Amino acid sequence: MDSKGIWSAEEAQEDFDRMLEQARSVGPQEIDDPTGIYVLKVKLDRTKPDAAQFLAKSAPKG
Protein backbone atom coordinates (compact mmCIF):
# COMPACT_ATOMS: atom_id res chain seq x y z
CA MET A 1 0.00 0.00 0.00
CA ASP A 2 1.26 3.46 -0.74
CA SER A 3 0.65 6.63 1.27
CA LYS A 4 -2.46 7.49 -0.78
CA GLY A 5 -4.34 4.38 0.30
CA ILE A 6 -3.83 2.42 -2.92
CA TRP A 7 -3.38 -1.34 -2.51
CA SER A 8 -2.52 -4.02 -5.03
CA ALA A 9 -4.96 -6.93 -5.03
CA GLU A 10 -2.25 -9.10 -3.47
CA GLU A 11 -1.55 -6.62 -0.67
CA ALA A 12 -5.28 -6.28 0.03
CA GLN A 13 -5.65 -10.06 0.35
CA GLU A 14 -2.57 -10.45 2.54
CA ASP A 15 -3.44 -7.62 4.93
CA PHE A 16 -7.25 -7.45 4.80
CA ASP A 17 -7.69 -6.44 8.46
CA ARG A 18 -5.26 -3.54 8.10
CA MET A 19 -6.99 -2.39 4.92
CA LEU A 20 -10.35 -2.36 6.73
CA GLU A 21 -8.86 -0.38 9.62
CA GLN A 22 -7.34 2.13 7.18
CA ALA A 23 -10.75 2.57 5.53
CA ARG A 24 -12.30 3.24 8.97
CA SER A 25 -9.61 5.58 10.27
CA VAL A 26 -8.08 7.24 7.19
CA GLY A 27 -10.73 7.11 4.48
CA PRO A 28 -11.49 5.27 1.24
CA GLN A 29 -8.92 2.71 0.10
CA GLU A 30 -8.33 1.82 -3.55
CA ILE A 31 -7.59 -1.74 -4.62
CA ASP A 32 -5.84 -1.94 -7.99
CA ASP A 33 -6.71 -5.21 -9.72
CA PRO A 34 -6.20 -6.32 -13.34
CA THR A 35 -10.00 -6.19 -13.78
CA GLY A 36 -10.33 -2.62 -12.49
CA ILE A 37 -9.88 -0.31 -9.54
CA TYR A 38 -12.14 -0.95 -6.57
CA VAL A 39 -12.80 1.53 -3.78
CA LEU A 40 -13.44 0.38 -0.22
CA LYS A 41 -15.09 2.90 2.06
CA VAL A 42 -16.89 2.71 5.36
CA LYS A 43 -20.57 3.58 5.46
CA LEU A 44 -22.05 4.22 8.88
CA ASP A 45 -25.11 2.15 9.71
CA ARG A 46 -27.66 4.81 10.52
CA THR A 47 -30.41 2.24 11.11
CA LYS A 48 -29.03 1.45 14.57
CA PRO A 49 -29.50 3.88 17.47
CA ASP A 50 -26.54 5.87 18.71
CA ALA A 51 -24.94 3.92 21.58
CA ALA A 52 -24.59 6.96 23.87
CA GLN A 53 -28.22 7.97 23.38
CA PHE A 54 -29.39 4.40 23.93
CA LEU A 55 -27.45 4.09 27.18
CA ALA A 56 -28.67 7.48 28.42
CA LYS A 57 -32.30 6.52 27.76
CA SER A 58 -31.84 3.05 29.29
CA ALA A 59 -30.12 4.23 32.46
CA PRO A 60 -31.91 3.42 35.71
CA LYS A 61 -33.87 6.33 37.14
CA GLY A 62 -33.06 7.61 40.60
DSSP file (Angstrom, degrees, kcal/mol; ACC not computed):
  #  RESIDUE AA STRUCTURE BP1 BP2  ACC     N-H-->O    O-->H-N    N-H-->O    O-->H-N    TCO  KAPPA ALPHA  PHI   PSI    X-CA   Y-CA   Z-CA
    1    1 A M              0   0    0      0, 0.0     6,-0.2     0, 0.0     2,-0.1   0.000 360.0 360.0 360.0 139.0    0.0    0.0    0.0
    2    2 A D    >   -     0   0    0      4,-1.7     3,-1.8     1,-0.1     4,-0.3  -0.433 360.0 -91.6 -97.4-179.8    1.3    3.5   -0.7
    3    3 A S  T 3  S+     0   0    0      1,-0.3    -1,-0.1    -2,-0.1     0, 0.0   0.642 121.0  62.9 -68.8 -13.3    0.7    6.6    1.3
    4    4 A K  T 3  S-     0   0    0      2,-0.1    -1,-0.3    26,-0.0    26,-0.1   0.416 119.4-103.0 -90.9   2.1   -2.5    7.5   -0.8
    5    5 A G  S <  S+     0   0    0     -3,-1.8    25,-3.0     1,-0.3     2,-0.5   0.838  72.5 144.8  81.5  33.1   -4.3    4.4    0.3
    6    6 A I  E     -a   30   0A   0     -4,-0.3    -4,-1.7    23,-0.2     2,-0.3  -0.934  25.5-173.6-109.5 122.6   -3.8    2.4   -2.9
    7    7 A W  E     -a   31   0A   0     23,-3.7    25,-3.5    -2,-0.5     2,-0.2  -0.845  23.1-127.3-112.9 145.9   -3.4   -1.3   -2.5
    8    8 A S  E  >  -a   32   0A   0     -2,-0.3     4,-2.5    23,-0.2     5,-0.2  -0.542  35.8-109.4 -78.2 161.2   -2.5   -4.0   -5.0
    9    9 A A  H  > S+     0   0    0     23,-1.4     4,-2.0     1,-0.2     5,-0.2   0.880 121.0  51.9 -59.4 -37.5   -5.0   -6.9   -5.0
   10   10 A E  H  > S+     0   0    0      2,-0.2     4,-2.4     1,-0.2    -1,-0.2   0.925 109.6  47.7 -66.3 -45.0   -2.2   -9.1   -3.5
   11   11 A E  H  > S+     0   0    0      1,-0.2     4,-2.2     2,-0.2    -2,-0.2   0.911 110.6  52.7 -61.5 -42.2   -1.6   -6.6   -0.7
   12   12 A A  H  < S+     0   0    0     -4,-2.5    -1,-0.2     1,-0.2    -2,-0.2   0.893 111.7  45.7 -62.1 -40.5   -5.3   -6.3    0.0
   13   13 A Q  H >< S+     0   0    0     -4,-2.0     3,-0.7    -5,-0.2    -1,-0.2   0.906 114.6  47.5 -68.4 -41.4   -5.7  -10.1    0.3
   14   14 A E  H 3< S+     0   0    0     -4,-2.4    -2,-0.2     1,-0.2    -1,-0.2   0.814 125.7  27.3 -71.1 -30.8   -2.6  -10.4    2.5
   15   15 A D  T 3X S+     0   0    0     -4,-2.2     4,-2.1    -5,-0.2    -1,-0.2  -0.332  72.3 146.2-130.8  51.2   -3.4   -7.6    4.9
   16   16 A F  H <> S+     0   0    0     -3,-0.7     4,-2.4     1,-0.2     5,-0.2   0.880  72.5  52.7 -59.1 -44.2   -7.2   -7.4    4.8
   17   17 A D  H  > S+     0   0    0      1,-0.2     4,-2.2     2,-0.2    -1,-0.2   0.905 110.4  47.9 -61.0 -42.1   -7.7   -6.4    8.5
   18   18 A R  H  > S+     0   0    0      2,-0.2     4,-2.5     1,-0.2    -1,-0.2   0.889 109.7  53.1 -66.4 -38.9   -5.3   -3.5    8.1
   19   19 A M  H  X S+     0   0    0     -4,-2.1     4,-2.1     2,-0.2    -2,-0.2   0.914 109.5  48.8 -62.5 -42.7   -7.0   -2.4    4.9
   20   20 A L  H  X S+     0   0    0     -4,-2.4     4,-2.0     2,-0.2    -2,-0.2   0.917 111.3  49.7 -62.6 -43.0  -10.4   -2.4    6.7
   21   21 A E  H  X S+     0   0    0     -4,-2.2     4,-2.8     1,-0.2     5,-0.3   0.897 109.5  51.6 -63.1 -40.3   -8.9   -0.4    9.6
   22   22 A Q  H  X>S+     0   0    0     -4,-2.5     4,-2.9     1,-0.2     5,-1.8   0.894 108.2  51.8 -63.3 -39.4   -7.3    2.1    7.2
   23   23 A A  H  <5S+     0   0    0     -4,-2.1    19,-0.5     3,-0.2    -1,-0.2   0.883 114.3  44.2 -63.9 -37.7  -10.8    2.6    5.5
   24   24 A R  H  <5S+     0   0    0     -4,-2.0    -2,-0.2    -5,-0.1    -1,-0.2   0.912 126.9  27.5 -71.2 -43.4  -12.3    3.2    9.0
   25   25 A S  H  <5S+     0   0    0     -4,-2.8    -3,-0.2    -5,-0.1    -2,-0.2   0.795 133.7  24.6 -95.2 -30.6   -9.6    5.6   10.3
   26   26 A V  T  <5S-     0   0    0     -4,-2.9    -3,-0.2     1,-0.3    -4,-0.1   0.831 105.6-106.9-104.3 -43.6   -8.1    7.2    7.2
   27   27 A G      < -     0   0    0     -5,-1.8    -1,-0.3    13,-0.0    -2,-0.1  -0.890  65.1  -1.0 139.7-171.7  -10.7    7.1    4.5
   28   28 A P        -     0   0    0      0, 0.0     2,-0.4     0, 0.0    13,-0.2  -0.121  59.1-151.1 -53.6 141.1  -11.5    5.3    1.2
   29   29 A Q  E     - B   0  40A   0     11,-2.8    11,-3.4   -23,-0.0     2,-0.4  -0.946   5.0-142.0-116.4 134.7   -8.9    2.7    0.1
   30   30 A E  E     -aB   6  39A   0    -25,-3.0   -23,-3.7    -2,-0.4     2,-0.6  -0.795   6.5-158.6 -97.8 138.3   -8.3    1.8   -3.6
   31   31 A I  E     -aB   7  38A   0      7,-3.3     7,-2.7    -2,-0.4     2,-0.7  -0.964   9.6-151.3-117.3 113.7   -7.6   -1.7   -4.6
   32   32 A D  E     +aB   8  37A   0    -25,-3.5   -23,-1.4    -2,-0.6     5,-0.2  -0.772  26.1 166.5 -90.4 114.7   -5.8   -1.9   -8.0
   33   33 A D  E >   - B   0  36A   0      3,-2.6     3,-1.9    -2,-0.7    -2,-0.0  -0.893  50.1-111.1-126.6 152.8   -6.7   -5.2   -9.7
   34   34 A P  T 3  S+     0   0    0      0, 0.0     3,-0.1     0, 0.0    -1,-0.0   0.761 119.7  52.9 -56.4 -23.2   -6.2   -6.3  -13.3
   35   35 A T  T 3  S-     0   0    0      1,-0.3     2,-0.3     0, 0.0    -3,-0.0   0.570 127.4 -63.1 -89.9  -8.2  -10.0   -6.2  -13.8
   36   36 A G  E <   -B   33   0A   0     -3,-1.9    -3,-2.6     2,-0.0     2,-0.5  -0.931  58.7 -66.1 154.8-176.3  -10.3   -2.6  -12.5
   37   37 A I  E     -B   32   0A   0     -2,-0.3     2,-0.3    -5,-0.2    -5,-0.2  -0.942  44.3-162.9-109.5 125.4   -9.9   -0.3   -9.5
   38   38 A Y  E     -B   31   0A   0     -7,-2.7    -7,-3.3    -2,-0.5     2,-0.5  -0.825   6.4-147.2-107.8 146.1  -12.1   -0.9   -6.6
   39   39 A V  E     -B   30   0A   0     -2,-0.3     2,-0.6    -9,-0.2    -9,-0.2  -0.962   6.4-161.7-117.6 126.7  -12.8    1.5   -3.8
   40   40 A L  E     +B   29   0A   0    -11,-3.4   -11,-2.8    -2,-0.5     2,-0.3  -0.928  21.0 162.8-106.7 121.8  -13.4    0.4   -0.2
   41   41 A K        -     0   0    0     -2,-0.6     2,-0.4   -13,-0.2   -17,-0.1  -0.965  36.8-114.6-136.8 156.6  -15.1    2.9    2.1
   42   42 A V        -     0   0    0    -19,-0.5     2,-0.5    -2,-0.3    -2,-0.0  -0.742  23.6-164.6 -91.6 133.7  -16.9    2.7    5.4
   43   43 A K        -     0   0    0     -2,-0.4     2,-0.1     2,-0.0   -19,-0.0  -0.982  22.1-125.9-118.6 122.5  -20.6    3.6    5.5
   44   44 A L        -     0   0    0     -2,-0.5     2,-1.1     1,-0.1     3,-0.0  -0.395  19.4-123.7 -66.9 140.6  -22.1    4.2    8.9
   45   45 A D    >   +     0   0    0      1,-0.2     3,-0.9    -2,-0.1    -1,-0.1  -0.742  31.4 177.9 -87.3  98.6  -25.1    2.1    9.7
   46   46 A R  T 3   +     0   0    0     -2,-1.1    -1,-0.2     1,-0.2     4,-0.1   0.443  67.2  78.7 -83.4   0.3  -27.7    4.8   10.5
   47   47 A T  T 3  S+     0   0    0      2,-0.1    -1,-0.2    -3,-0.0    -2,-0.0   0.671  83.3  74.0 -81.0 -16.2  -30.4    2.2   11.1
   48   48 A K  S <  S-     0   0    0     -3,-0.9     3,-0.1     1,-0.1     0, 0.0  -0.759  92.5-107.1 -97.6 143.2  -29.0    1.4   14.6
   49   49 A P        -     0   0    0      0, 0.0     2,-0.2     0, 0.0    -2,-0.1  -0.299  41.7 -93.1 -66.7 152.4  -29.5    3.9   17.5
   50   50 A D     >  -     0   0    0      1,-0.1     4,-2.6    -4,-0.1     5,-0.2  -0.469  32.6-134.5 -63.2 131.2  -26.5    5.9   18.7
   51   51 A A  H  > S+     0   0    0      1,-0.2     4,-2.5     2,-0.2     5,-0.2   0.887 102.6  50.3 -59.8 -42.8  -24.9    3.9   21.6
   52   52 A A  H  > S+     0   0    0      1,-0.2     4,-2.2     2,-0.2    -1,-0.2   0.918 112.8  46.2 -64.4 -43.1  -24.6    7.0   23.9
   53   53 A Q  H  > S+     0   0    0      2,-0.2     4,-2.3     1,-0.2    -2,-0.2   0.910 112.2  51.5 -65.6 -41.2  -28.2    8.0   23.4
   54   54 A F  H  X S+     0   0    0     -4,-2.6     4,-1.8     1,-0.2    -2,-0.2   0.930 111.8  46.0 -60.4 -46.8  -29.4    4.4   23.9
   55   55 A L  H  X S+     0   0    0     -4,-2.5     4,-0.8     1,-0.2    -1,-0.2   0.880 111.5  52.0 -65.6 -38.1  -27.5    4.1   27.2
   56   56 A A  H  < S+     0   0    0     -4,-2.2     3,-0.4     1,-0.2    -1,-0.2   0.907 113.4  43.9 -64.8 -40.4  -28.7    7.5   28.4
   57   57 A K  H  < S+     0   0    0     -4,-2.3    -1,-0.2     1,-0.2    -2,-0.2   0.800 115.8  48.6 -72.9 -28.6  -32.3    6.5   27.8
   58   58 A S  H  < S+     0   0    0     -4,-1.8    -1,-0.2    -5,-0.2    -2,-0.2   0.500  83.3 118.9 -90.8  -5.0  -31.8    3.1   29.3
   59   59 A A  S  < S-     0   0    0     -4,-0.8    -3,-0.0    -3,-0.4     2,-0.0  -0.311  75.5 -99.9 -64.6 142.7  -30.1    4.2   32.5
   60   60 A P        -     0   0    0      0, 0.0     2,-0.3     0, 0.0    -1,-0.1  -0.344  38.2-121.4 -61.8 142.1  -31.9    3.4   35.7
   61   61 A K              0   0    0      1,-0.2    -3,-0.0    -3,-0.1     0, 0.0  -0.640 360.0 360.0 -84.5 140.3  -33.9    6.3   37.1
   62   62 A G              0   0    0     -2,-0.3    -1,-0.2     0, 0.0     0, 0.0   0.443 360.0 360.0 100.8 360.0  -33.1    7.6   40.6
